Amino acid sequence: MSVEPPPDRLLATCWTTAGDAAPYPGRHTSPLTLPDRITAASRAGFRAFGVLDYDLRAYLQHSDLATLAVILDDSGMDYVELEFLTRWWTTGPERELSDANKALLFYAAEVLGAHHVKVAPDLDDVSTPDIGLWADAFHSLAAEAAEHGTRVALEFMPFANISTLDCAVQVATRAGHPSGGLLIDLWHVQRSGATMADVAAVPIDLILAIELDDGTAEPVGDPYDDTCLRRLLPGEGEFPVAEFAATCMRSGWSLPWGVEIINEHFRMRELDDGLADVVARTREQLAAARARTLDSVPATNLPRSTH
């Protein structure tokens, strides 16, 4: 008797469950409580959960991390992602603010057993990056993350100074610390012009997180507004979602698939309804990706028929 493989684990990134919140000044903090969001994500079928620093601070005004760890565990969330650390390469007052946020995120990572903390490039200064400077800073950051039992995942963004997959690979590779790696978001792959061959060339040990989403073939308006207002559910747009996922599967990806939906209309939907839709559509794309990987296996490697 054949046994169905377990479904791919999905990670509800922070924005997917945030409701009417967005990565714009004054709009970061979700109007929904973390416990309610975690419970709703669990009902929908997610088994991994992402928490934003703004929401973490709001939660800690009336509760504690130990309680949050119990809520996550009781909801079946055995994998946690934290975000977002910025300005970690700077000096002066900006670095002081970054270090304070880092202390919160790394402490939370230790208590919650977070797999990784997402870190950002420079969205304000898009001049040519200094690979050496960033690699040295990223190495130090990764070493500190390891002391707290977690990792740091660098996310390249086309509208930042680390704007390409190749540049991010250079930074993480030169940093050379096992607790430092990359987050590869399909949105940024598409908008940066990277190919599936580029994704396939990244060593799987360097990838700490993957995010799925969808969108129009061509950008609409300002690049930052495009990413914050118009992301679509996997399968709703023109991105090669199944091909991207299949590429990652062939490389050996086995950790949860992050799903990051940041969309002006989605964030107004009722949470249970929206999350159920996200899970259903993402699983459809992952099933299609799984079929692609089976189609690509040489016949000599396929299991023999029992008939």
GUVO-11835 format. One line per 8 residues: for each residue x, y, z of C-alpha. Coordinates in steps of 0.05 Angstrom, whole numbers, plus 5000, padded with zeros to 4 digits. Example, Ala and Ser with C-alpha at 12.3 -4.5 7.8 and 13.67 -1.06 7.14 Angstrom:
2
5246/4910/5156 | 5273/4979/5143 $
***
This chain:
307
5000/5000/5000 | 5028/5068/4980 | 5035/5121/5034 | 5024/5194/5018 | 5083/5237/5036 | 5071/5290/5090 | 5051/5358/5063 | 5104/5411/5055 $
5109/5454/5117 | 5089/5526/5106 | 5114/5587/5144 | 5066/5645/5152 | 5113/5705/5147 | 5097/5764/5191 | 5061/5805/5137 | 5018/5747/5114 $
4981/5747/5182 | 4988/5821/5199 | 4920/5845/5175 | 4916/5920/5163 | 4990/5935/5172 | 5044/5949/5121 | 5119/5963/5118 | 5110/6038/5116 $
5126/6089/5170 | 5073/6088/5225 | 5039/6025/5197 | 5085/5969/5218 | 5049/5945/5280 | 4992/5897/5267 | 4924/5913/5297 | 4915/5838/5311 $
4946/5803/5371 | 5002/5753/5361 | 4963/5697/5397 | 4903/5707/5351 | 4947/5708/5289 | 4985/5645/5311 | 4919/5608/5324 | 4890/5629/5257 $
4953/5608/5220 | 4951/5540/5255 | 4877/5531/5235 | 4896/5545/5163 | 4950/5493/5163 | 5014/5532/5174 | 5066/5498/5218 | 5117/5554/5221 $
5108/5627/5240 | 5143/5694/5230 | 5144/5751/5280 | 5162/5824/5265 | 5201/5865/5316 | 5146/5917/5321 | 5094/5864/5338 | 5141/5832/5387 $
5148/5898/5425 | 5072/5908/5426 | 5063/5838/5453 | 5116/5847/5507 | 5078/5906/5535 | 5029/5858/5567 | 5061/5789/5565 | 5127/5752/5561 $
5168/5709/5514 | 5160/5646/5554 | 5084/5651/5546 | 5092/5664/5472 | 5136/5602/5466 | 5080/5560/5497 | 5028/5590/5449 | 5072/5574/5389 $
5084/5503/5414 | 5011/5490/5430 | 4992/5514/5360 | 5040/5466/5327 | 5090/5519/5306 | 5156/5483/5313 | 5194/5532/5270 | 5200/5607/5282 $
5227/5665/5241 | 5241/5734/5269 | 5251/5800/5231 | 5275/5853/5214 | 5346/5876/5231 | 5373/5936/5193 | 5432/5984/5197 | 5476/5930/5229 $
5537/5952/5188 | 5534/6026/5208 | 5565/6067/5264 | 5541/6122/5311 | 5468/6133/5332 | 5440/6090/5277 | 5483/6032/5301 | 5460/6043/5372 $
5387/6036/5350 | 5404/5975/5309 | 5441/5942/5367 | 5382/5953/5413 | 5336/5919/5362 | 5388/5863/5353 | 5389/5851/5428 | 5313/5842/5428 $
5312/5797/5367 | 5370/5753/5390 | 5342/5745/5460 | 5273/5728/5431 | 5306/5679/5383 | 5339/5644/5442 | 5275/5638/5482 | 5231/5620/5423 $
5282/5574/5390 | 5278/5614/5326 | 5312/5583/5265 | 5336/5650/5239 | 5330/5726/5241 | 5320/5763/5175 | 5367/5820/5161 | 5362/5875/5109 $
5410/5911/5063 | 5411/5986/5057 | 5346/6014/5027 | 5367/6086/5036 | 5436/6086/5005 | 5436/6047/4939 | 5507/6065/4920 | 5554/6009/4901 $
5562/5963/4961 | 5627/5952/4996 | 5630/5876/4995 | 5688/5872/5044 | 5656/5919/5095 | 5589/5882/5091 | 5621/5814/5094 | 5661/5831/5156 $
5599/5860/5190 | 5557/5800/5170 | 5609/5752/5197 | 5607/5788/5265 | 5531/5788/5264 | 5529/5713/5248 | 5578/5697/5303 | 5536/5735/5353 $
5473/5700/5328 | 5506/5633/5340 | 5517/5651/5412 | 5441/5656/5419 | 5429/5591/5382 | 5402/5623/5318 | 5425/5647/5249 | 5419/5709/5207 $
5390/5707/5136 | 5408/5764/5089 | 5353/5784/5041 | 5375/5819/4977 | 5326/5869/4947 | 5328/5901/4878 | 5314/5971/4907 | 5371/5966/4958 $
5447/5968/4952 | 5451/5892/4956 | 5405/5887/4897 | 5422/5821/4865 | 5427/5748/4884 | 5500/5747/4861 | 5518/5805/4907 | 5484/5772/4967 $
5521/5707/4953 | 5587/5745/4951 | 5573/5777/5018 | 5551/5713/5053 | 5607/5671/5022 | 5661/5721/5039 | 5633/5726/5110 | 5643/5652/5115 $
5605/5638/5179 | 5560/5577/5184 | 5507/5617/5221 | 5501/5668/5165 | 5465/5654/5100 | 5413/5679/5052 | 5338/5689/5046 | 5315/5681/4974 $
5248/5712/4960 | 5217/5696/4892 | 5192/5768/4886 | 5263/5795/4889 | 5288/5740/4843 | 5238/5762/4791 | 5246/5837/4799 | 5322/5833/4799 $
5325/5794/4734 | 5356/5732/4765 | 5344/5665/4730 | 5326/5596/4755 | 5397/5576/4736 | 5423/5630/4782 | 5381/5603/4839 | 5403/5531/4825 $
5476/5553/4828 | 5470/5576/4901 | 5497/5523/4948 | 5439/5496/4988 | 5478/5503/5053 | 5480/5578/5041 | 5404/5584/5038 | 5370/5593/5105 $
5301/5615/5082 | 5258/5615/5019 | 5196/5657/5006 | 5141/5645/4956 | 5093/5697/4927 | 5069/5719/4858 | 5061/5781/4817 | 5055/5814/4749 $
5109/5800/4698 | 5127/5874/4696 | 5134/5920/4756 | 5079/5970/4769 | 5100/6039/4791 | 5151/6051/4846 | 5191/5988/4862 | 5179/5994/4938 $
5105/6007/4930 | 5102/5949/4881 | 5130/5901/4932 | 5087/5928/4989 | 5021/5935/4954 | 5016/5884/4897 | 5042/5816/4917 | 4995/5761/4896 $
4981/5692/4924 | 5023/5637/4892 | 4990/5618/4826 | 4951/5682/4818 | 5002/5720/4778 | 5055/5711/4724 | 5115/5688/4765 | 5143/5618/4754 $
5125/5595/4824 | 5125/5520/4811 | 5190/5525/4771 | 5223/5564/4827 | 5200/5515/4880 | 5222/5456/4837 | 5290/5487/4829 | 5297/5493/4904 $
5272/5422/4914 | 5324/5395/4865 | 5377/5432/4905 | 5355/5396/4968 | 5310/5446/5003 | 5272/5411/5059 | 5256/5467/5109 | 5189/5504/5112 $
5168/5547/5053 | 5156/5618/5073 | 5096/5652/5041 | 5100/5728/5041 | 5036/5763/5018 | 5040/5839/5023 | 4980/5866/4986 | 4934/5925/4996 $
4872/5883/4984 | 4894/5819/5019 | 4909/5855/5084 | 4836/5876/5088 | 4809/5805/5083 | 4783/5766/5142 | 4843/5730/5170 | 4817/5658/5170 $
4790/5664/5099 | 4853/5696/5072 | 4901/5647/5105 | 4861/5586/5082 | 4866/5613/5010 | 4941/5623/5017 | 4952/5552/5041 | 4909/5521/4987 $
4941/5559/4930 | 5012/5550/4956 | 5002/5475/4963 | 4976/5472/4892 | 5041/5504/4868 | 5084/5459/4910 | 5048/5398/4884 | 5062/5422/4813 $
5134/5433/4833 | 5139/5363/4861 | 5112/5335/4796 | 5166/5374/4758 | 5221/5344/4801 | 5194/5273/4789 | 5191/5287/4714 | 5264/5308/4716 $
5290/5245/4751 | 5326/5197/4704 | 5287/5134/4692 | 5342/5092/4723 | 5331/5128/4789 | 5255/5118/4792 | 5229/5063/4839 | 5211/4998/4805 $
5138/4981/4795 | 5110/4930/4844 | 5060/4905/4792 $
***
